[in-house]
C-alpha cells in the first residue's frame, strides 16, 4: 500500500503546487500480473480530497469544484508568483554549454 500512498501524495502535491483541482484516475482490478488499486479521487488546490472512489469496484467520481478557489488560491498562496522564469532558459536546451560559465 506504500506505492498507493506515494501516488496519492504526488497527485495531491500537483494540486497544491499548481493551485488547481486535480482529478487523479486509477483503474481497479487485475490485468495479467498487475493489480490496480483504484481509489480515484478529486483534490482541491490545497490538496484536500473532495471525493474518492473505492479500492475494489468501478465507480464514477463526481465532485463540485468551485473554480473561484483557483483564483483566490493562486493570489494568496504564491507558489507560481515566486517562480524565477528568467532562469528557465537552460530547460529548453538538451545540453548546456558550460564553457560560457
N, C-alpha and C positions, 0 to 999 in steps of 0.2 A: 504494500500500500504506500510505501515511501515514494515510489515513482508517481503515483497519482497525486499525492500531496505536493510534490515538486511541480508537477504540471499545473496544478491549480494555482499555486503561489505565483508562478511565472505569468499565467494569464491575468490574474488579478493585478500584478505589478504593471502589466501593459496598460491596464485601465488607469492606474494611478499616474504613471509616468507620462501618459499622453492626454490625460484629462478627458477621457471618453468612456462611454459604455462599451463593454466587451461581451460578446456572446461567444462563449467557448463551447464548441461542439465536439462530442466524442461518441463514437459508436458503443453499442453494448452487445455482449455475447462473445462467441468464439468463431474464429476462422482459421483453419489449418491449426498451427501450434500457437496462435496468438489469442490472447484473451483481452477483450476491450472492456474497460471498467465503467463506461457510461458516465453518469453524473455530469452531463452537460449543464451549463449554468450561464446566467447573465449577471455581470458585475457592474456597479455604477462607477463613476470617476474616482471614488475613494476606495475602490476595491471591495465594497460591501456586496455580498451575494443577495440579489433581489429574487431570484428564482432558481431552482435546481431540479434536475431530473433524477430519477433513481439510478442505482447501480445495476439493477437486474432486469429491467424491461424497457422496451422502446416507449418513448414519450415525446410529446411536443411541449416545449417550454415557452411560456408567454410571460413577459414582464412589462410593466408600464415604466417607460423611460421618460423622465422629464428632461427634455433637451435643453431647457434653460439652465439646468445644473451644469452642463458642459461649459457654457459661457462663464458662469459665476466661478466655477472651479478653476478654469484657466486664468481668470483675472486675479483670484485670491490665493491660488496655490501655484506659484510661478515656476514650475519645472521648465516649461517651454520658454518663458520670458528670459531666463538666465542662461540660455544656450549661447555658446560662442561660435556662431555660424561662420564667422570670418576665419576660423581655424579649420574648417571642414574641407578645404581645397584638396588636401592630400588623400581624402577618401575617394576622390574621383580618379585617381591615378593607380594603376596596377603596381608600379614600382616607384618608390620615391628616389629622387636624385639626391643622395646625401653629400655629393661633392660641393653642393651650393651652400651647405651649412657652415 
